[in-house]
Amino acid sequence: MADEQEEMGDKVTGRVKWFDVAKGFGFIVSDDGGPDILLHANVLRNFGQGSVADNARITVMVQQTDRGAQAQQVLEIEPPEADPEDPMMGLMADLDPDAPYLAARVKWFDKSKGFGFVNIFMHSADVFVHVEVLRRFGLADLQPGEAVTVRVVDGPRGKMAAEVRSWDYVQED
């Protein structure tokens, strides 16, 4: 076990500087300072997420390589702090604490527009997803066909996701 720990490197906590799904990587800034730490999409996927929000708190195992510090394993991600003036905060107030997590697939999501839609398994109706809801739960983007789990509320124009999590989230509880 100690040998495995040495192979993985040092445990580092910091924040996500930026992560670009299209490029397949991003960088972490350590709380202890030092050079930026590369976060590759495959390492993030091994944690069960396809994206991560800028400024999210993150704990990773880091290894020094010839190319610099690289995250080898994600241990924990905490979403960035929510803006209390964010109009999407009302969705959380409307969410029944006992609302079930529903299996869903991403129909489409456009980060530049700030929204997209998912379809709940066995239902044809679209469920609206806003980028700020993703951000609140530590995600930055969604890819068509990606499996996620959502909790849904009735919005002014139909069903809306009030919570979006990686597919593995529910299986961890």
C-alpha positions as CSV (number, residue, x, y, z in Angstrom):
1,M,0.0,0.0,0.0
2,A,2.8,2.4,0.8
3,D,4.5,1.6,-2.5
4,E,1.2,2.4,-4.3
5,Q,1.1,5.8,-2.5
6,E,4.7,6.5,-3.6
7,E,3.9,5.7,-7.2
8,M,0.9,8.0,-7.1
9,G,3.0,10.9,-5.7
10,D,1.8,13.6,-3.3
11,K,-1.7,14.5,-2.2
12,V,-2.4,18.1,-3.2
13,T,-5.5,20.3,-2.6
14,G,-6.2,23.3,-4.7
15,R,-8.6,24.8,-7.2
16,V,-9.2,24.3,-10.8
17,K,-7.7,27.2,-12.8
18,W,-9.4,26.1,-16.0
19,F,-10.5,22.9,-17.8
20,D,-11.3,22.7,-21.5
21,V,-13.3,19.6,-22.5
22,A,-12.5,20.1,-26.2
23,K,-8.7,20.3,-25.5
24,G,-9.0,17.4,-23.0
25,F,-7.0,19.0,-20.2
26,G,-6.8,21.9,-17.8
27,F,-4.8,23.1,-14.8
28,I,-5.0,23.1,-11.1
29,V,-3.4,25.7,-8.8
30,S,-2.2,24.2,-5.5
31,D,-3.1,25.8,-2.2
32,D,0.6,25.5,-1.3
33,G,1.8,27.4,-4.4
34,G,4.2,26.1,-7.0
35,P,3.7,25.5,-10.7
36,D,0.3,24.6,-12.2
37,I,-0.6,21.0,-12.1
38,L,-1.8,19.3,-15.4
39,L,-5.3,17.7,-15.1
40,H,-5.9,15.4,-18.1
41,A,-9.4,14.4,-19.2
42,N,-8.7,10.7,-18.7
43,V,-7.8,11.3,-15.0
44,L,-11.1,13.2,-14.6
45,R,-13.0,10.5,-16.4
46,N,-11.6,7.9,-14.0
47,F,-13.2,9.9,-11.2
48,G,-16.5,9.6,-13.1
49,Q,-16.8,13.1,-14.5
50,G,-16.3,14.5,-18.0
51,S,-15.7,18.1,-17.0
52,V,-15.0,20.2,-13.9
53,A,-16.0,23.8,-13.2
54,D,-13.4,26.5,-13.0
55,N,-12.6,27.4,-9.3
56,A,-13.9,24.1,-8.1
57,R,-11.9,22.8,-5.0
58,I,-10.1,19.6,-5.9
59,T,-7.9,17.1,-4.2
60,V,-5.6,15.0,-6.3
61,M,-2.6,12.7,-6.2
62,V,0.2,14.4,-8.1
63,Q,3.3,13.0,-9.7
64,Q,6.3,15.0,-10.9
65,T,7.3,14.1,-14.5
66,D,9.7,15.4,-17.1
67,R,6.9,17.7,-18.3
68,G,6.0,19.0,-14.8
69,A,3.4,18.2,-12.2
70,Q,0.6,16.0,-13.4
71,A,-2.6,14.8,-11.5
72,Q,-2.6,11.0,-11.5
73,Q,-5.9,10.5,-9.5
74,V,-8.7,12.7,-8.5
75,L,-9.7,12.1,-4.9
76,E,-12.4,14.7,-4.3
77,I,-14.1,17.6,-6.1
78,E,-16.1,20.3,-4.3
79,P,-18.1,22.7,-6.5
80,P,-17.2,26.4,-6.5
81,E,-19.1,28.6,-4.0
82,A,-22.5,29.6,-5.3
83,D,-23.3,33.2,-6.0
84,P,-26.3,34.1,-3.7
85,E,-27.6,36.5,-6.3
86,D,-27.7,33.8,-9.0
87,P,-31.3,33.6,-10.2
88,M,-30.9,29.8,-10.6
89,M,-30.6,29.5,-6.8
90,G,-34.4,29.5,-6.7
91,L,-34.4,26.0,-8.3
92,M,-32.7,24.6,-5.2
93,A,-35.4,26.1,-3.0
94,D,-38.1,24.4,-5.1
95,L,-36.3,21.0,-5.0
96,D,-38.0,18.5,-2.7
97,P,-35.2,17.1,-0.5
98,D,-36.6,13.6,-1.1
99,A,-36.7,14.0,-4.9
100,P,-35.2,10.9,-6.5
101,Y,-32.1,11.0,-8.7
102,L,-33.2,10.1,-12.3
103,A,-31.0,8.4,-14.9
104,A,-30.6,10.6,-17.9
105,R,-28.7,11.0,-21.2
106,V,-27.5,14.3,-22.5
107,K,-29.4,15.2,-25.7
108,W,-27.3,18.3,-26.3
109,F,-25.5,21.0,-24.4
110,D,-24.0,24.2,-25.7
111,K,-21.6,25.8,-23.2
112,S,-21.4,29.0,-25.1
113,K,-25.2,29.4,-25.0
114,G,-25.2,28.3,-21.4
115,F,-27.9,25.6,-21.6
116,G,-28.9,22.3,-23.1
117,F,-31.3,19.3,-22.6
118,V,-31.3,15.8,-21.2
119,N,-33.8,13.0,-21.5
120,I,-34.8,11.0,-18.5
121,F,-34.6,7.2,-19.1
122,M,-38.0,5.9,-20.5
123,H,-39.4,9.4,-20.9
124,S,-39.5,11.4,-24.2
125,A,-39.9,14.9,-22.7
126,D,-36.8,17.1,-22.6
127,V,-35.4,18.4,-19.3
128,F,-33.8,21.9,-19.5
129,V,-30.2,22.1,-18.0
130,H,-28.6,25.5,-17.3
131,V,-24.9,25.9,-17.1
132,E,-25.1,27.5,-13.6
133,V,-26.8,24.3,-12.3
134,L,-23.8,22.3,-13.7
135,R,-21.3,24.7,-12.1
136,R,-23.0,24.5,-8.7
137,F,-22.4,20.7,-8.8
138,G,-18.8,20.9,-10.0
139,L,-19.4,20.3,-13.7
140,A,-18.5,22.7,-16.6
141,D,-19.9,21.0,-19.7
142,L,-21.9,18.0,-20.9
143,Q,-21.3,15.9,-24.0
144,P,-24.2,14.4,-26.2
145,G,-24.9,10.9,-25.1
146,E,-23.2,11.3,-21.7
147,A,-25.0,9.5,-18.9
148,V,-25.8,11.7,-15.9
149,T,-28.2,11.6,-12.9
150,V,-30.5,14.6,-12.3
151,R,-33.1,15.8,-9.8
152,V,-35.9,17.7,-11.6
153,V,-38.3,20.5,-10.7
154,D,-41.2,22.1,-12.5
155,G,-40.0,25.4,-14.0
156,P,-41.9,28.2,-15.7
157,R,-41.5,26.6,-19.1
158,G,-41.4,22.9,-18.2
159,K,-39.1,20.4,-16.5
160,M,-35.8,21.8,-15.3
161,A,-32.8,20.1,-13.8
162,A,-32.2,21.5,-10.3
163,E,-29.2,19.1,-9.7
164,V,-26.9,17.4,-12.2
165,R,-24.3,14.9,-11.1
166,S,-22.0,12.4,-12.7
167,W,-23.5,9.0,-13.4
168,D,-21.4,7.4,-10.6
169,Y,-22.7,9.9,-8.0
170,V,-25.7,7.9,-7.0
171,Q,-23.9,4.6,-7.0
172,E,-21.4,6.0,-4.4
173,D,-24.1,6.6,-1.8
